[in-house]
Amino acid sequence: MELHNLMEHEVRYTLNHILTTDNDIKCQCDQCKLDIMAVALNSLSPKYIVTEKGLLYSRIAIMNQQFNTDVVTALAKAINMVNNSPRHEQE
Ligand SMILES: [Zn+2]
């Protein structure tokens, strides 16, 4: 059995979707992506579930057919914050 925070998977999935559709995001390096995820996840309630190995992915696929507006809102704020003050030198 495995313990998962569904919210973390949802945030990662939604962020990847936003990054491929929104060209206004200045930096998409791994550090900024993880910073965005951390900021967003800190403002969202975790959703822990226990699943058998492998069962998680069908659950996520069903869930993500409809984007969670709380997640989208939290990510929009997090993207703004991290893009305006990335924790690395700007290139
Ligand atoms: Zn960056």
PDB file of the backbone (N, CA, C, O) and the ligand in Angstrom, with CONECT records:
HET     ZN  A 101       1
ATOM      1  N   MET A   1       0.845  -1.197   0.000  1.00  0.00           N
ATOM      2  CA  MET A   1       0.000   0.000   0.000  1.00  0.00           C
ATOM      3  C   MET A   1       0.883   1.251   0.000  1.00  0.00           C
ATOM      4  O   MET A   1       2.032   1.228   0.442  1.00  0.00           O
ATOM      5  N   GLU A   2       0.313   2.330  -0.505  1.00  0.00           N
ATOM      6  CA  GLU A   2       1.074   3.574  -0.574  1.00  0.00           C
ATOM      7  C   GLU A   2       0.223   4.745  -0.077  1.00  0.00           C
ATOM      8  O   GLU A   2      -0.995   4.775  -0.250  1.00  0.00           O
ATOM      9  N   LEU A   3       0.901   5.699   0.540  1.00  0.00           N
ATOM     10  CA  LEU A   3       0.235   6.921   0.985  1.00  0.00           C
ATOM     11  C   LEU A   3       0.527   8.035  -0.020  1.00  0.00           C
ATOM     12  O   LEU A   3       1.681   8.278  -0.373  1.00  0.00           O
ATOM     13  N   HIS A   4      -0.513   8.696  -0.467  1.00  0.00           N
ATOM     14  CA  HIS A   4      -0.328   9.782  -1.435  1.00  0.00           C
ATOM     15  C   HIS A   4      -1.112  11.008  -1.004  1.00  0.00           C
ATOM     16  O   HIS A   4      -2.201  10.900  -0.440  1.00  0.00           O
ATOM     17  N   ASN A   5      -0.541  12.178  -1.278  1.00  0.00           N
ATOM     18  CA  ASN A   5      -1.290  13.417  -1.174  1.00  0.00           C
ATOM     19  C   ASN A   5      -1.832  13.725  -2.568  1.00  0.00           C
ATOM     20  O   ASN A   5      -1.111  14.200  -3.445  1.00  0.00           O
ATOM     21  N   LEU A   6      -3.116  13.443  -2.744  1.00  0.00           N
ATOM     22  CA  LEU A   6      -3.735  13.654  -4.059  1.00  0.00           C
ATOM     23  C   LEU A   6      -3.573  15.084  -4.526  1.00  0.00           C
ATOM     24  O   LEU A   6      -3.424  15.344  -5.720  1.00  0.00           O
ATOM     25  N   MET A   7      -3.604  16.019  -3.574  1.00  0.00           N
ATOM     26  CA  MET A   7      -3.501  17.434  -3.930  1.00  0.00           C
ATOM     27  C   MET A   7      -2.176  17.712  -4.632  1.00  0.00           C
ATOM     28  O   MET A   7      -2.112  18.518  -5.560  1.00  0.00           O
ATOM     29  N   GLU A   8      -1.111  17.032  -4.178  1.00  0.00           N
ATOM     30  CA  GLU A   8       0.195  17.235  -4.794  1.00  0.00           C
ATOM     31  C   GLU A   8       0.170  16.784  -6.264  1.00  0.00           C
ATOM     32  O   GLU A   8       0.703  17.466  -7.139  1.00  0.00           O
ATOM     33  N   HIS A   9      -0.445  15.646  -6.516  1.00  0.00           N
ATOM     34  CA  HIS A   9      -0.540  15.161  -7.895  1.00  0.00           C
ATOM     35  C   HIS A   9      -1.394  16.110  -8.743  1.00  0.00           C
ATOM     36  O   HIS A   9      -1.093  16.387  -9.904  1.00  0.00           O
ATOM     37  N   GLU A  10      -2.461  16.592  -8.120  1.00  0.00           N
ATOM     38  CA  GLU A  10      -3.368  17.479  -8.838  1.00  0.00           C
ATOM     39  C   GLU A  10      -2.667  18.795  -9.192  1.00  0.00           C
ATOM     40  O   GLU A  10      -2.815  19.316 -10.298  1.00  0.00           O
ATOM     41  N   VAL A  11      -1.898  19.320  -8.223  1.00  0.00           N
ATOM     42  CA  VAL A  11      -1.170  20.572  -8.463  1.00  0.00           C
ATOM     43  C   VAL A  11      -0.128  20.369  -9.560  1.00  0.00           C
ATOM     44  O   VAL A  11       0.023  21.226 -10.431  1.00  0.00           O
ATOM     45  N   ARG A  12       0.588  19.257  -9.529  1.00  0.00           N
ATOM     46  CA  ARG A  12       1.625  19.011 -10.536  1.00  0.00           C
ATOM     47  C   ARG A  12       0.992  18.897 -11.934  1.00  0.00           C
ATOM     48  O   ARG A  12       1.480  19.472 -12.906  1.00  0.00           O
ATOM     49  N   TYR A  13      -0.102  18.139 -11.998  1.00  0.00           N
ATOM     50  CA  TYR A  13      -0.785  17.932 -13.281  1.00  0.00           C
ATOM     51  C   TYR A  13      -1.299  19.266 -13.831  1.00  0.00           C
ATOM     52  O   TYR A  13      -1.121  19.577 -15.009  1.00  0.00           O
ATOM     53  N   THR A  14      -1.940  20.048 -12.951  1.00  0.00           N
ATOM     54  CA  THR A  14      -2.530  21.313 -13.388  1.00  0.00           C
ATOM     55  C   THR A  14      -1.436  22.304 -13.783  1.00  0.00           C
ATOM     56  O   THR A  14      -1.581  23.032 -14.765  1.00  0.00           O
ATOM     57  N   LEU A  15      -0.335  22.334 -13.013  1.00  0.00           N
ATOM     58  CA  LEU A  15       0.769  23.247 -13.341  1.00  0.00           C
ATOM     59  C   LEU A  15       1.345  22.897 -14.713  1.00  0.00           C
ATOM     60  O   LEU A  15       1.588  23.791 -15.523  1.00  0.00           O
ATOM     61  N   ASN A  16       1.564  21.618 -14.981  1.00  0.00           N
ATOM     62  CA  ASN A  16       2.098  21.227 -16.284  1.00  0.00           C
ATOM     63  C   ASN A  16       1.165  21.654 -17.404  1.00  0.00           C
ATOM     64  O   ASN A  16       1.609  22.068 -18.475  1.00  0.00           O
ATOM     65  N   HIS A  17      -0.127  21.551 -17.148  1.00  0.00           N
ATOM     66  CA  HIS A  17      -1.102  21.976 -18.143  1.00  0.00           C
ATOM     67  C   HIS A  17      -1.000  23.491 -18.378  1.00  0.00           C
ATOM     68  O   HIS A  17      -1.002  23.953 -19.519  1.00  0.00           O
ATOM     69  N   ILE A  18      -0.911  24.249 -17.291  1.00  0.00           N
ATOM     70  CA  ILE A  18      -0.814  25.713 -17.406  1.00  0.00           C
ATOM     71  C   ILE A  18       0.468  26.094 -18.146  1.00  0.00           C
ATOM     72  O   ILE A  18       0.453  26.981 -19.000  1.00  0.00           O
ATOM     73  N   LEU A  19       1.579  25.423 -17.820  1.00  0.00           N
ATOM     74  CA  LEU A  19       2.863  25.771 -18.425  1.00  0.00           C
ATOM     75  C   LEU A  19       2.861  25.542 -19.931  1.00  0.00           C
ATOM     76  O   LEU A  19       3.551  26.255 -20.661  1.00  0.00           O
ATOM     77  N   THR A  20       2.104  24.567 -20.408  1.00  0.00           N
ATOM     78  CA  THR A  20       2.096  24.310 -21.843  1.00  0.00           C
ATOM     79  C   THR A  20       1.122  25.231 -22.579  1.00  0.00           C
ATOM     80  O   THR A  20       1.175  25.327 -23.805  1.00  0.00           O
ATOM     81  N   THR A  21       0.230  25.913 -21.844  1.00  0.00           N
ATOM     82  CA  THR A  21      -0.760  26.741 -22.529  1.00  0.00           C
ATOM     83  C   THR A  21      -0.565  28.237 -22.286  1.00  0.00           C
ATOM     84  O   THR A  21      -1.127  29.055 -23.014  1.00  0.00           O
ATOM     85  N   ASP A  22       0.232  28.610 -21.261  1.00  0.00           N
ATOM     86  CA  ASP A  22       0.385  30.018 -20.908  1.00  0.00           C
ATOM     87  C   ASP A  22       1.805  30.477 -21.221  1.00  0.00           C
ATOM     88  O   ASP A  22       2.759  30.039 -20.578  1.00  0.00           O
ATOM     89  N   ASN A  23       1.944  31.357 -22.206  1.00  0.00           N
ATOM     90  CA  ASN A  23       3.282  31.788 -22.617  1.00  0.00           C
ATOM     91  C   ASN A  23       3.802  32.974 -21.810  1.00  0.00           C
ATOM     92  O   ASN A  23       4.922  33.430 -22.039  1.00  0.00           O
ATOM     93  N   ASP A  24       3.010  33.475 -20.877  1.00  0.00           N
ATOM     94  CA  ASP A  24       3.430  34.627 -20.091  1.00  0.00           C
ATOM     95  C   ASP A  24       4.350  34.251 -18.938  1.00  0.00           C
ATOM     96  O   ASP A  24       4.916  35.126 -18.283  1.00  0.00           O
ATOM     97  N   ILE A  25       4.499  32.970 -18.690  1.00  0.00           N
ATOM     98  CA  ILE A  25       5.328  32.548 -17.568  1.00  0.00           C
ATOM     99  C   ILE A  25       6.793  32.700 -17.953  1.00  0.00           C
ATOM    100  O   ILE A  25       7.266  32.098 -18.917  1.00  0.00           O
ATOM    101  N   LYS A  26       7.511  33.531 -17.167  1.00  0.00           N
ATOM    102  CA  LYS A  26       8.858  33.928 -17.575  1.00  0.00           C
ATOM    103  C   LYS A  26       9.846  32.782 -17.462  1.00  0.00           C
ATOM    104  O   LYS A  26      10.662  32.574 -18.360  1.00  0.00           O
ATOM    105  N   CYS A  27       9.781  32.040 -16.370  1.00  0.00           N
ATOM    106  CA  CYS A  27      10.772  30.990 -16.160  1.00  0.00           C
ATOM    107  C   CYS A  27      10.076  29.678 -15.823  1.00  0.00           C
ATOM    108  O   CYS A  27       9.198  29.624 -14.962  1.00  0.00           O
ATOM    109  N   GLN A  28      10.485  28.630 -16.515  1.00  0.00           N
ATOM    110  CA  GLN A  28       9.884  27.318 -16.293  1.00  0.00           C
ATOM    111  C   GLN A  28      10.945  26.299 -15.889  1.00  0.00           C
ATOM    112  O   GLN A  28      10.805  25.108 -16.166  1.00  0.00           O
ATOM    113  N   CYS A  29      12.015  26.775 -15.226  1.00  0.00           N
ATOM    114  CA  CYS A  29      13.056  25.837 -14.815  1.00  0.00           C
ATOM    115  C   CYS A  29      12.520  24.977 -13.663  1.00  0.00           C
ATOM    116  O   CYS A  29      11.483  25.286 -13.077  1.00  0.00           O
ATOM    117  N   ASP A  30      13.239  23.902 -13.351  1.00  0.00           N
ATOM    118  CA  ASP A  30      12.771  22.980 -12.313  1.00  0.00           C
ATOM    119  C   ASP A  30      12.632  23.667 -10.967  1.00  0.00           C
ATOM    120  O   ASP A  30      11.697  23.393 -10.214  1.00  0.00           O
ATOM    121  N   GLN A  31      13.573  24.571 -10.662  1.00  0.00           N
ATOM    122  CA  GLN A  31      13.500  25.229  -9.366  1.00  0.00           C
ATOM    123  C   GLN A  31      12.238  26.079  -9.250  1.00  0.00           C
ATOM    124  O   GLN A  31      11.545  26.035  -8.233  1.00  0.00           O
ATOM    125  N   CYS A  32      11.941  26.851 -10.294  1.00  0.00           N
ATOM    126  CA  CYS A  32      10.740  27.682 -10.250  1.00  0.00           C
ATOM    127  C   CYS A  32       9.484  26.816 -10.208  1.00  0.00           C
ATOM    128  O   CYS A  32       8.536  27.132  -9.490  1.00  0.00           O
ATOM    129  N   LYS A  33       9.474  25.717 -10.978  1.00  0.00           N
ATOM    130  CA  LYS A  33       8.296  24.842 -10.962  1.00  0.00           C
ATOM    131  C   LYS A  33       8.052  24.285  -9.565  1.00  0.00           C
ATOM    132  O   LYS A  33       6.916  24.252  -9.091  1.00  0.00           O
ATOM    133  N   LEU A  34       9.130  23.844  -8.904  1.00  0.00           N
ATOM    134  CA  LEU A  34       8.969  23.281  -7.561  1.00  0.00           C
ATOM    135  C   LEU A  34       8.579  24.368  -6.565  1.00  0.00           C
ATOM    136  O   LEU A  34       7.777  24.126  -5.663  1.00  0.00           O
ATOM    137  N   ASP A  35       9.148  25.578  -6.725  1.00  0.00           N
ATOM    138  CA  ASP A  35       8.769  26.688  -5.848  1.00  0.00           C
ATOM    139  C   ASP A  35       7.287  27.015  -6.025  1.00  0.00           C
ATOM    140  O   ASP A  35       6.577  27.250  -5.047  1.00  0.00           O
ATOM    141  N   ILE A  36       6.825  27.030  -7.269  1.00  0.00           N
ATOM    142  CA  ILE A  36       5.411  27.306  -7.538  1.00  0.00           C
ATOM    143  C   ILE A  36       4.548  26.240  -6.871  1.00  0.00           C
ATOM    144  O   ILE A  36       3.535  26.557  -6.247  1.00  0.00           O
ATOM    145  N   MET A  37       4.951  24.970  -7.001  1.00  0.00           N
ATOM    146  CA  MET A  37       4.187  23.888  -6.379  1.00  0.00           C
ATOM    147  C   MET A  37       4.150  24.035  -4.859  1.00  0.00           C
ATOM    148  O   MET A  37       3.109  23.835  -4.233  1.00  0.00           O
ATOM    149  N   ALA A  38       5.297  24.386  -4.271  1.00  0.00           N
ATOM    150  CA  ALA A  38       5.361  24.517  -2.812  1.00  0.00           C
ATOM    151  C   ALA A  38       4.447  25.640  -2.331  1.00  0.00           C
ATOM    152  O   ALA A  38       3.708  25.470  -1.362  1.00  0.00           O
ATOM    153  N   VAL A  39       4.496  26.789  -3.010  1.00  0.00           N
ATOM    154  CA  VAL A  39       3.662  27.922  -2.607  1.00  0.00           C
ATOM    155  C   VAL A  39       2.185  27.556  -2.740  1.00  0.00           C
ATOM    156  O   VAL A  39       1.387  27.833  -1.844  1.00  0.00           O
ATOM    157  N   ALA A  40       1.827  26.933  -3.858  1.00  0.00           N
ATOM    158  CA  ALA A  40       0.422  26.575  -4.080  1.00  0.00           C
ATOM    159  C   ALA A  40      -0.035  25.543  -3.050  1.00  0.00           C
ATOM    160  O   ALA A  40      -1.119  25.665  -2.481  1.00  0.00           O
ATOM    161  N   LEU A  41       0.798  24.523  -2.812  1.00  0.00           N
ATOM    162  CA  LEU A  41       0.399  23.455  -1.883  1.00  0.00           C
ATOM    163  C   LEU A  41       0.260  23.969  -0.456  1.00  0.00           C
ATOM    164  O   LEU A  41      -0.569  23.466   0.302  1.00  0.00           O
ATOM    165  N   ASN A  42       1.056  24.960  -0.082  1.00  0.00           N
ATOM    166  CA  ASN A  42       0.942  25.513   1.268  1.00  0.00           C
ATOM    167  C   ASN A  42      -0.379  26.237   1.483  1.00  0.00           C
ATOM    168  O   ASN A  42      -0.826  26.403   2.618  1.00  0.00           O
ATOM    169  N   SER A  43      -1.001  26.665   0.394  1.00  0.00           N
ATOM    170  CA  SER A  43      -2.258  27.388   0.556  1.00  0.00           C
ATOM    171  C   SER A  43      -3.472  26.472   0.329  1.00  0.00           C
ATOM    172  O   SER A  43      -4.614  26.918   0.439  1.00  0.00           O
ATOM    173  N   LEU A  44      -3.227  25.211   0.017  1.00  0.00           N
ATOM    174  CA  LEU A  44      -4.326  24.275  -0.246  1.00  0.00           C
ATOM    175  C   LEU A  44      -4.355  23.197   0.842  1.00  0.00           C
ATOM    176  O   LEU A  44      -3.331  22.895   1.455  1.00  0.00           O
ATOM    177  N   SER A  45      -5.526  22.628   1.070  1.00  0.00           N
ATOM    178  CA  SER A  45      -5.611  21.540   2.038  1.00  0.00           C
ATOM    179  C   SER A  45      -5.119  20.249   1.402  1.00  0.00           C
ATOM    180  O   SER A  45      -5.490  19.939   0.270  1.00  0.00           O
ATOM    181  N   PRO A  46      -4.287  19.490   2.114  1.00  0.00           N
ATOM    182  CA  PRO A  46      -3.856  18.206   1.560  1.00  0.00           C
ATOM    183  C   PRO A  46      -5.015  17.221   1.490  1.00  0.00           C
ATOM    184  O   PRO A  46      -5.974  17.317   2.256  1.00  0.00           O
ATOM    185  N   LYS A  47      -4.913  16.279   0.567  1.00  0.00           N
ATOM    186  CA  LYS A  47      -5.947  15.235   0.435  1.00  0.00           C
ATOM    187  C   LYS A  47      -5.227  13.902   0.424  1.00  0.00           C
ATOM    188  O   LYS A  47      -4.835  13.407  -0.632  1.00  0.00           O
ATOM    189  N   TYR A  48      -5.056  13.324   1.601  1.00  0.00           N
ATOM    190  CA  TYR A  48      -4.300  12.076   1.655  1.00  0.00           C
ATOM    191  C   TYR A  48      -5.193  10.876   1.368  1.00  0.00           C
ATOM    192  O   TYR A  48      -6.325  10.798   1.845  1.00  0.00           O
ATOM    193  N   ILE A  49      -4.673   9.962   0.595  1.00  0.00           N
ATOM    194  CA  ILE A  49      -5.371   8.701   0.367  1.00  0.00           C
ATOM    195  C   ILE A  49      -4.368   7.560   0.430  1.00  0.00           C
ATOM    196  O   ILE A  49      -3.173   7.742   0.195  1.00  0.00           O
ATOM    197  N   VAL A  50      -4.878   6.391   0.748  1.00  0.00           N
ATOM    198  CA  VAL A  50      -4.061   5.186   0.723  1.00  0.00           C
ATOM    199  C   VAL A  50      -4.568   4.330  -0.428  1.00  0.00           C
ATOM    200  O   VAL A  50      -5.761   4.040  -0.516  1.00  0.00           O
ATOM    201  N   THR A  51      -3.663   3.930  -1.303  1.00  0.00           N
ATOM    202  CA  THR A  51      -4.073   3.090  -2.426  1.00  0.00           C
ATOM    203  C   THR A  51      -3.132   1.906  -2.539  1.00  0.00           C
ATOM    204  O   THR A  51      -2.023   1.918  -2.004  1.00  0.00           O
ATOM    205  N   GLU A  52      -3.587   0.897  -3.235  1.00  0.00           N
ATOM    206  CA  GLU A  52      -2.679  -0.162  -3.622  1.00  0.00           C
ATOM    207  C   GLU A  52      -1.810   0.390  -4.727  1.00  0.00           C
ATOM    208  O   GLU A  52      -2.230   1.273  -5.474  1.00  0.00           O
ATOM    209  N   LYS A  53      -0.596  -0.129  -4.834  1.00  0.00           N
ATOM    210  CA  LYS A  53       0.310   0.336  -5.886  1.00  0.00           C
ATOM    211  C   LYS A  53      -0.376   0.287  -7.232  1.00  0.00           C
ATOM    212  O   LYS A  53      -1.019  -0.707  -7.571  1.00  0.00           O
ATOM    213  N   GLY A  54      -0.243   1.366  -8.012  1.00  0.00           N
ATOM    214  CA  GLY A  54      -0.773   1.334  -9.366  1.00  0.00           C
ATOM    215  C   GLY A  54      -2.209   1.824  -9.480  1.00  0.00           C
ATOM    216  O   GLY A  54      -2.637   2.231 -10.560  1.00  0.00           O
ATOM    217  N   LEU A  55      -2.957   1.791  -8.382  1.00  0.00           N
ATOM    218  CA  LEU A  55      -4.358   2.204  -8.468  1.00  0.00           C
ATOM    219  C   LEU A  55      -4.515   3.715  -8.495  1.00  0.00           C
ATOM    220  O   LEU A  55      -5.574   4.232  -8.851  1.00  0.00           O
ATOM    221  N   LEU A  56      -3.450   4.422  -8.114  1.00  0.00           N
ATOM    222  CA  LEU A  56      -3.544   5.872  -8.012  1.00  0.00           C
ATOM    223  C   LEU A  56      -3.864   6.512  -9.350  1.00  0.00           C
ATOM    224  O   LEU A  56      -4.638   7.467  -9.412  1.00  0.00           O
ATOM    225  N   TYR A  57      -3.278   5.998 -10.418  1.00  0.00           N
ATOM    226  CA  TYR A  57      -3.323   6.746 -11.658  1.00  0.00           C
ATOM    227  C   TYR A  57      -4.707   6.816 -12.279  1.00  0.00           C
ATOM    228  O   TYR A  57      -5.052   7.824 -12.896  1.00  0.00           O
ATOM    229  N   SER A  58      -5.497   5.779 -12.130  1.00  0.00           N
ATOM    230  CA  SER A  58      -6.852   5.858 -12.662  1.00  0.00           C
ATOM    231  C   SER A  58      -7.659   6.876 -11.865  1.00  0.00           C
ATOM    232  O   SER A  58      -8.501   7.588 -12.412  1.00  0.00           O
ATOM    233  N   ARG A  59      -7.389   6.933 -10.566  1.00  0.00           N
ATOM    234  CA  ARG A  59      -8.066   7.894  -9.704  1.00  0.00           C
ATOM    235  C   ARG A  59      -7.756   9.330 -10.149  1.00  0.00           C
ATOM    236  O   ARG A  59      -8.649  10.172 -10.237  1.00  0.00           O
ATOM    237  N   ILE A  60      -6.483   9.588 -10.426  1.00  0.00           N
ATOM    238  CA  ILE A  60      -6.064  10.934 -10.847  1.00  0.00           C
ATOM    239  C   ILE A  60      -6.666  11.276 -12.204  1.00  0.00           C
ATOM    240  O   ILE A  60      -7.096  12.408 -12.424  1.00  0.00           O
ATOM    241  N   ALA A  61      -6.700  10.317 -13.104  1.00  0.00           N
ATOM    242  CA  ALA A  61      -7.236  10.572 -14.442  1.00  0.00           C
ATOM    243  C   ALA A  61      -8.698  10.998 -14.346  1.00  0.00           C
ATOM    244  O   ALA A  61      -9.125  11.917 -15.044  1.00  0.00           O
ATOM    245  N   ILE A  62      -9.452  10.343 -13.496  1.00  0.00           N
ATOM    246  CA  ILE A  62     -10.866  10.688 -13.331  1.00  0.00           C
ATOM    247  C   ILE A  62     -10.997  12.094 -12.744  1.00  0.00           C
ATOM    248  O   ILE A  62     -11.784  12.911 -13.223  1.00  0.00           O
ATOM    249  N   MET A  63     -10.220  12.356 -11.712  1.00  0.00           N
ATOM    250  CA  MET A  63     -10.287  13.624 -11.010  1.00  0.00           C
ATOM    251  C   MET A  63      -9.962  14.796 -11.935  1.00  0.00           C
ATOM    252  O   MET A  63     -10.598  15.847 -11.868  1.00  0.00           O
ATOM    253  N   ASN A  64      -8.958  14.602 -12.804  1.00  0.00           N
ATOM    254  CA  ASN A  64      -8.455  15.724 -13.587  1.00  0.00           C
ATOM    255  C   ASN A  64      -9.271  16.012 -14.835  1.00  0.00           C
ATOM    256  O   ASN A  64      -8.956  16.943 -15.576  1.00  0.00           O
ATOM    257  N   GLN A  65     -10.302  15.238 -15.075  1.00  0.00           N
ATOM    258  CA  GLN A  65     -11.153  15.579 -16.199  1.00  0.00           C
ATOM    259  C   GLN A  65     -11.794  16.945 -15.964  1.00  0.00           C
ATOM    260  O   GLN A  65     -12.181  17.633 -16.909  1.00  0.00           O
ATOM    261  N   GLN A  66     -11.899  17.319 -14.718  1.00  0.00           N
ATOM    262  CA  GLN A  66     -12.452  18.623 -14.388  1.00  0.00           C
ATOM    263  C   GLN A  66     -11.432  19.341 -13.508  1.00  0.00           C
ATOM    264  O   GLN A  66     -11.169  18.909 -12.386  1.00  0.00           O
ATOM    265  N   PHE A  67     -10.856  20.436 -14.013  1.00  0.00           N
ATOM    266  CA  PHE A  67      -9.848  21.124 -13.220  1.00  0.00           C
ATOM    267  C   PHE A  67     -10.472  21.729 -11.969  1.00  0.00           C
ATOM    268  O   PHE A  67     -11.539  22.342 -12.010  1.00  0.00           O
ATOM    269  N   ASN A  68      -9.782  21.539 -10.879  1.00  0.00           N
ATOM    270  CA  ASN A  68     -10.222  22.072  -9.598  1.00  0.00           C
ATOM    271  C   ASN A  68      -9.928  23.581  -9.575  1.00  0.00           C
ATOM    272  O   ASN A  68      -8.770  23.988  -9.667  1.00  0.00           O
ATOM    273  N   THR A  69     -10.966  24.397  -9.454  1.00  0.00           N
ATOM    274  CA  THR A  69     -10.752  25.846  -9.546  1.00  0.00           C
ATOM    275  C   THR A  69      -9.907  26.373  -8.392  1.00  0.00           C
ATOM    276  O   THR A  69      -9.184  27.356  -8.557  1.00  0.00           O
ATOM    277  N   ASP A  70      -9.987  25.733  -7.224  1.00  0.00           N
ATOM    278  CA  ASP A  70      -9.128  26.158  -6.111  1.00  0.00           C
ATOM    279  C   ASP A  70      -7.658  25.979  -6.471  1.00  0.00           C
ATOM    280  O   ASP A  70      -6.816  26.819  -6.152  1.00  0.00           O
ATOM    281  N   VAL A  71      -7.368  24.871  -7.138  1.00  0.00           N
ATOM    282  CA  VAL A  71      -5.986  24.583  -7.531  1.00  0.00           C
ATOM    283  C   VAL A  71      -5.527  25.588  -8.583  1.00  0.00           C
ATOM    284  O   VAL A  71      -4.408  26.097  -8.506  1.00  0.00           O
ATOM    285  N   VAL A  72      -6.370  25.875  -9.555  1.00  0.00           N
ATOM    286  CA  VAL A  72      -6.014  26.825 -10.612  1.00  0.00           C
ATOM    287  C   VAL A  72      -5.756  28.210 -10.008  1.00  0.00           C
ATOM    288  O   VAL A  72      -4.794  28.883 -10.380  1.00  0.00           O
ATOM    289  N   THR A  73      -6.613  28.631  -9.078  1.00  0.00           N
ATOM    290  CA  THR A  73      -6.450  29.933  -8.429  1.00  0.00           C
ATOM    291  C   THR A  73      -5.161  29.986  -7.614  1.00  0.00           C
ATOM    292  O   THR A  73      -4.413  30.961  -7.694  1.00  0.00           O
ATOM    293  N   ALA A  74      -4.903  28.948  -6.837  1.00  0.00           N
ATOM    294  CA  ALA A  74      -3.692  28.909  -6.015  1.00  0.00           C
ATOM    295  C   ALA A  74      -2.447  28.917  -6.895  1.00  0.00           C
ATOM    296  O   ALA A  74      -1.450  29.558  -6.563  1.00  0.00           O
ATOM    297  N   LEU A  75      -2.508  28.210  -8.008  1.00  0.00           N
ATOM    298  CA  LEU A  75      -1.356  28.166  -8.913  1.00  0.00           C
ATOM    299  C   LEU A  75      -1.128  29.513  -9.587  1.00  0.00           C
ATOM    300  O   LEU A  75       0.016  29.927  -9.771  1.00  0.00           O
ATOM    301  N   ALA A  76      -2.201  30.197  -9.954  1.00  0.00           N
ATOM    302  CA  ALA A  76      -2.054  31.498 -10.597  1.00  0.00           C
ATOM    303  C   ALA A  76      -1.332  32.463  -9.658  1.00  0.00           C
ATOM    304  O   ALA A  76      -0.447  33.208 -10.080  1.00  0.00           O
ATOM    305  N   LYS A  77      -1.720  32.439  -8.378  1.00  0.00           N
ATOM    306  CA  LYS A  77      -1.051  33.310  -7.391  1.00  0.00           C
ATOM    307  C   LYS A  77       0.404  32.909  -7.212  1.00  0.00           C
ATOM    308  O   LYS A  77       1.288  33.763  -7.151  1.00  0.00           O
ATOM    309  N   ALA A  78       0.646  31.622  -7.129  1.00  0.00           N
ATOM    310  CA  ALA A  78       2.007  31.118  -6.899  1.00  0.00           C
ATOM    311  C   ALA A  78       2.910  31.449  -8.084  1.00  0.00           C
ATOM    312  O   ALA A  78       4.070  31.814  -7.898  1.00  0.00           O
ATOM    313  N   ILE A  79       2.381  31.322  -9.298  1.00  0.00           N
ATOM    314  CA  ILE A  79       3.164  31.619 -10.501  1.00  0.00           C
ATOM    315  C   ILE A  79       3.567  33.099 -10.504  1.00  0.00           C
ATOM    316  O   ILE A  79       4.709  33.440 -10.811  1.00  0.00           O
ATOM    317  N   ASN A  80       2.618  33.965 -10.159  1.00  0.00           N
ATOM    318  CA  ASN A  80       2.895  35.394 -10.080  1.00  0.00           C
ATOM    319  C   ASN A  80       4.025  35.687  -9.113  1.00  0.00           C
ATOM    320  O   ASN A  80       4.967  36.419  -9.418  1.00  0.00           O
ATOM    321  N   MET A  81       3.898  35.085  -7.928  1.00  0.00           N
ATOM    322  CA  MET A  81       4.854  35.342  -6.866  1.00  0.00           C
ATOM    323  C   MET A  81       6.254  34.862  -7.261  1.00  0.00           C
ATOM    324  O   MET A  81       7.222  35.610  -7.127  1.00  0.00           O
ATOM    325  N   VAL A  82       6.366  33.639  -7.740  1.00  0.00           N
ATOM    326  CA  VAL A  82       7.676  33.062  -8.060  1.00  0.00           C
ATOM    327  C   VAL A  82       8.274  33.753  -9.282  1.00  0.00           C
ATOM    328  O   VAL A  82       9.481  33.988  -9.324  1.00  0.00           O
ATOM    329  N   ASN A  83       7.455  34.080 -10.269  1.00  0.00           N
ATOM    330  CA  ASN A  83       7.972  34.731 -11.464  1.00  0.00           C
ATOM    331  C   ASN A  83       8.454  36.143 -11.185  1.00  0.00           C
ATOM    332  O   ASN A  83       9.387  36.625 -11.828  1.00  0.00           O
ATOM    333  N   ASN A  84       7.819  36.806 -10.226  1.00  0.00           N
ATOM    334  CA  ASN A  84       8.236  38.172  -9.904  1.00  0.00           C
ATOM    335  C   ASN A  84       9.483  38.193  -9.039  1.00  0.00           C
ATOM    336  O   ASN A  84      10.229  39.171  -9.057  1.00  0.00           O
ATOM    337  N   SER A  85       9.720  37.134  -8.285  1.00  0.00           N
ATOM    338  CA  SER A  85      10.944  37.079  -7.485  1.00  0.00           C
ATOM    339  C   SER A  85      11.476  35.659  -7.444  1.00  0.00           C
ATOM    340  O   SER A  85      11.393  34.997  -6.410  1.00  0.00           O
ATOM    341  N   PRO A  86      12.026  35.178  -8.567  1.00  0.00           N
ATOM    342  CA  PRO A  86      12.623  33.836  -8.588  1.00  0.00           C
ATOM    343  C   PRO A  86      13.805  33.783  -7.643  1.00  0.00           C
ATOM    344  O   PRO A  86      14.466  34.794  -7.403  1.00  0.00           O
ATOM    345  N   ARG A  87      14.075  32.580  -7.097  1.00  0.00           N
ATOM    346  CA  ARG A  87      15.129  32.443  -6.113  1.00  0.00           C
ATOM    347  C   ARG A  87      16.491  32.233  -6.778  1.00  0.00           C
ATOM    348  O   ARG A  87      17.432  31.779  -6.127  1.00  0.00           O
ATOM    349  N   HIS A  88      16.601  32.557  -8.058  1.00  0.00           N
ATOM    350  CA  HIS A  88      17.894  32.445  -8.755  1.00  0.00           C
ATOM    351  C   HIS A  88      18.073  33.692  -9.610  1.00  0.00           C
ATOM    352  O   HIS A  88      17.129  34.456  -9.809  1.00  0.00           O
ATOM    353  N   GLU A  89      19.283  33.895 -10.112  1.00  0.00           N
ATOM    354  CA  GLU A  89      19.558  35.031 -10.981  1.00  0.00           C
ATOM    355  C   GLU A  89      18.719  34.913 -12.246  1.00  0.00           C
ATOM    356  O   GLU A  89      18.519  33.817 -12.770  1.00  0.00           O
ATOM    357  N   GLN A  90      18.230  36.051 -12.732  1.00  0.00           N
ATOM    358  CA  GLN A  90      17.481  36.005 -13.970  1.00  0.00           C
ATOM    359  C   GLN A  90      18.428  35.951 -15.151  1.00  0.00           C
ATOM    360  O   GLN A  90      19.471  36.605 -15.169  1.00  0.00           O
ATOM    361  N   GLU A  91      18.042  35.161 -16.130  1.00  0.00           N
ATOM    362  CA  GLU A  91      18.944  34.998 -17.288  1.00  0.00           C
ATOM    363  C   GLU A  91      18.697  36.078 -18.323  1.00  0.00           C
ATOM    364  O   GLU A  91      19.359  36.102 -19.360  1.00  0.00           O
TER     365      GLU A  91
HETATM  366 ZN    ZN A 101      13.568  29.577 -12.830  1.00  0.00          ZN2+
END
